Amino acid sequence: MGRLDEESASPGDKSAPLNYGDNNVFSSDRGELSDDRFRHTRRGLKSRHAQMIALGGTIGTGLFVGSGQTLALGGPAFILGCYILVSFLVYCIVTAIAEVAAYLPTKGCSMNLFGHRYVSSSVGFALGWLYVWSLGILVPYEITAATLTIEYWKPDVPKAVWITIMLVIVIGLNLLAVSVYGETEFWFAGIKIIMIMGLLLLSVILFWGGGPSHDRLGFRYWKKPGAANTYLGNGDRGRFLALLKTLVLSSFPFAFAPEMLVGTGGEMKSPRINFPIASGRYFYRLMIFYVGSVLAIGVICPSNDPRLTSGGTGAGASPFVIGIRDAGIQALDSVINAGIIISAWSSANSFLYLSSRSLYGLALSGSAPSLFKTCSARGVPYWAVSASSLFAALAYLNLGSSSAEVFNWMVNIVNTSAFISWICCAIIYIRFRKAIRAQGVTELPYHSNLQPWGAWLALVAFTFLTLINGFDVFWPQRWSASRFLTAYIGLPVFVTIFVAHRIYAWRDPWARDPREVDLVTGLREVLEDEEAAPPTVYKHWWQYWRVIFE
C-alpha cells in the first residue's frame, strides 16, 4: 500500500472519500491547522538556516564553560565516554522526530503539535507549555550568562545596560521576517562553529608541542591527575558515582537541540527534502563539535585545576582558556570570551524562536488562545513572540542578590525539562509508527535504520537519567531541601499540567486509536509547497567539508 492521498483517503478508512467540510469548523483530533481566518507562518528558512539554528542554537555556555565543571567532576575519560553516549542517544531522538516531522511538516511544526495529533490532546498540551516556559526562562538565562561574561573585562557600564541592549536585539530579530532571523542566526552559529574548529585545531597543535613553550602535552593529563575521578566515595564505588554524575551533567549542553530542528519545519523550504538531509548529517556534527570539544579539553586542561570550579565568570572558568593560558598564548582568552558572548546571545535568539513557535503550535491545536495564531503579513506570529518575550524581563532579577536567588530557582525548574521532552519525543514517534502501520502508509520521506529500536532505547535511557538527575542529594553530606527541589521539581510540574488537562478533557482518550489518527490533514498543502532541488554534486574530495554547514 502506498502513501495516503489527501484526495482519496481519510483517517481510519482509506476507501472513504475525504470530506472535512468548512475550514472554519474543527475537530478536537485535528486542532485548527486548517483555520483560514488567520495568516500563517511562511516558509522563509533555507536548509542551511534550519540546520545551523538547530546545531548552533544549543552551542553556548554549557559547552564552552559548563564542560569545565563536568571535566573536574569526572575526569577526561568519563566526560569523553559520556558525551559519546549522550550524542548517540540524542541522535536516536533526532532520527525519530525527523521521521515524524518530515511526513507532515505543517504550519506550526513542533513536537507538542505532533503530540496532540498522534498521542493525545493532554500530551500535546503538557509538552507545549513545558516548551513555552522552559525555553522562555532559558532566554534570560543566556542573556545573564552573556552579561556576566562581559564583566570579565570589568567595564564601567552597568549590567542593566548590557541586558537591555541584548534583549532589544534578540526580541527585534524574532519580530522580523523569518528569513532575516534565519540569516542572522546562520552567521551567529557560524561564528561559534568557526571558533570551535579553531580551538580544536589549536588543541591538536598543543598536543604535539606546537605552542610557545614547545611542551608536548600528548595524553599527559590522562595519566596525572588521571583519566577518571571519584565522587562521594573512593575506589570503584567512587568512580561509578562519578560516572553517573558526569552522565547527567553531560546531557545539559544538548538540551532542546533536536526540538530546534523540528521547530523550524513549519517555516523551512522543502522540509520533506531537507529534514532527511539534516538528520543524516547531524551525527557528524555531534561527533565533531561536542565529542571533539571534550576530547580537546581533556588534552589541554588537567581535571584537578582549581580554576575549573572557581575561575570566576565567563571565560575565566572555561577549560579552553585555562589550557591556552597554561600554554603561554597571550590575548586569545579575550577572543574566546567574545565568542562565548556571541554563543550565549545566539542561544537566547534560538530559545525565544522555539518558545514562540511552541506557543503558536499550542494555539493551532486549540490548547492556547486563538490570539497567538495571529501572524503578520510577513508570517511572524507576533503575539506569540511578544508573550514569550515577557520571560526575558527576568534577566533583570540578577541585578540584586536576593532576586538573583529567586531567578536561579526558576532556572532550576528547567533542569529536567530536556529529559522529559526527549521521553515525550520517543513516545510520539512510537505512536506515529503505530499509526502509519495501522493505516498502511509505506511511502515516507525519511526512515532511519536505527528506528524503532533507537526510540525505545532513548525512552529507557532518558527515563533513567530523569530519575537519577539528583541522586547525590540523598547522601547525608549533600542533602538539603533546596538541592532536592532543584533536581526534581520539573517532573511534578509537568505531571501536574498533564493531570490537570486530563481532568479537563476527561472524555478524550488516553491515547488515540492508531487507525483513527489523522495522517491526512495538511498533506496536500505540504506536497504543493515542496520544491524539487537538484542533488548536490561534489567534484573534489575536499569539498565534502561543506556538509558541516549546508
Buried (B, 14 or more C-beta within 10 A) or exposed (E): EEBBEBEEBBBBEBEEEBEBEEEEEBEEBBBBBBBEEBBBBBBBBBBBBBBBBBBBBBBBBBBBBBBBBBBBBBBBBBBBBBBBBBBBBBBBBBBBBBBBBBBBBBBBBBBBBBBBBBBBBBBBBBBBBBBBBBBBBBBBBBBBBBBBBBBBEEEEEEBEEBBBEBBEBBBEBBBBBBBBBBBBBBEBBBBBBEBBBBBBEBBBBBBEEBBEEEBEBEEEBBEEBBBBBBBBEEEEEBBBBBBBBBBBBBBBBBBBBBBBBBBBBBBBBBBBBBBBBBBBBBBEBBBBBBBBBBBBBBBBBBBBBEBBEEBEBBBBBBBBBBBBBBBEBEEBBEEBBBBBBBBBBBBBBBBBBBBBBBBBBBBBBBBBEBEBBBBBEBBBBBBBBBBBBEBBEBBBBBBEEEEEEEBBEBBBBBBBBBBBBBBBBBBBBBBBBBBBEBBEBEEBBBBBEBBBEBBBBBBEBBBEBBEBBBBBBEEEEEEEEEBBBBBBBBBEBBEEBBEEBBEEBEEBEEBBEBEBBBBBBBBEBBEEBBEEEEEEEEEEEEEEEEBBBB
